[in-house]
Amino acid sequence: MTNGPEFDARIKLFTEGALAALTPERRAECELLAVLEPGMSLRASEMYPDQVELLWAGLLVGVTTWAWLNTGEAPPSVGPGEYDEQ
């Protein structure tokens, strides 16, 4: 994982986008749980080692790639039905 201002800015951008995408119900649930377990954290995905998960109060609220966090380059997009599980 890379550190530095660009990396920090991408984490902020990812976090803001993930929070904005929450349903009002899911956000209320996270806010309630945040009182008991404050803060957010990033962790490596157990199923997909190239991905990182954003957790808030222990709940998954977003997923991105380590490559994007480290470089800012978006992975190639995959459309519906195009994902090939290898």
N, C-alpha and C positions, 0 to 999 in steps of 0.2 A: 504494500500500500504506500502510496506517495503522500508526502505531507507538503504543505505550502499554501499560499493564498489562493491559487487557482483551484486546488483540490477542495479547500474549505468552501470556496464559492459554489462549486458544483454540489457539495453536500447540502449547502443551504438551499440551492435551487431545487434539488431532488426532494428535500424535506418539505419545502413549501408546496411543491406540486402534489406530493403524496397526501399532505393534509388537506389541500383544496379538493382533492378527489374523494375524500371520505363522505359518506352519506351523513346527514344530520344525526341519525340514530347511532351510527358507528362512532362519530366524533363525540357525542354525549357519553357513550360508554367509555371511550378512552379518557375523556376528561374526568369522569367519575373515578376510574381506576388510577389515574395519575395522582390523585390525592394519596392513595395508598402506596404507590410505587412511582415516584416522580421521575421524569426524564425520558429521553429517547436514547436508543443505542443502535449501532449497526452490527450485524453479524454475518458471517459467511453462510450461504445457503448450504444446508446439509445435502440436498438432492442435486444441486447444480453449482459446482465449485467456482464457476465463472461469475456467479451472481452474488449480490449482497442484499440483505433484507434490512429494512428499517422497522424497528420495533418501538412502540410507544406504550408504556405501561404493560409491557409483556405481550402486546397484540401486534400482529403483522399489519403494517399500514402501507408498505410500498416495497417494490423490488426494482433494482437496477443492476448494471454490470460493474464489476471492478474496473474493466477497461474504460468505461465512461467516466467513472470517478477519477481515475488516474490520468486520463488523456483528454477527456472532453469529447472524444470521437464517438458518435453514435454507432451501435452495431447495425449491420444490415437488417432492414425490417423484414418481417415474415408475415405474410398475409394468412387469412383463415384457410385452413386445409393444407398449408404449405409446410408446416412443421414436420420434420422427419425425425422420429425418435430412433436413435441408433442403438 
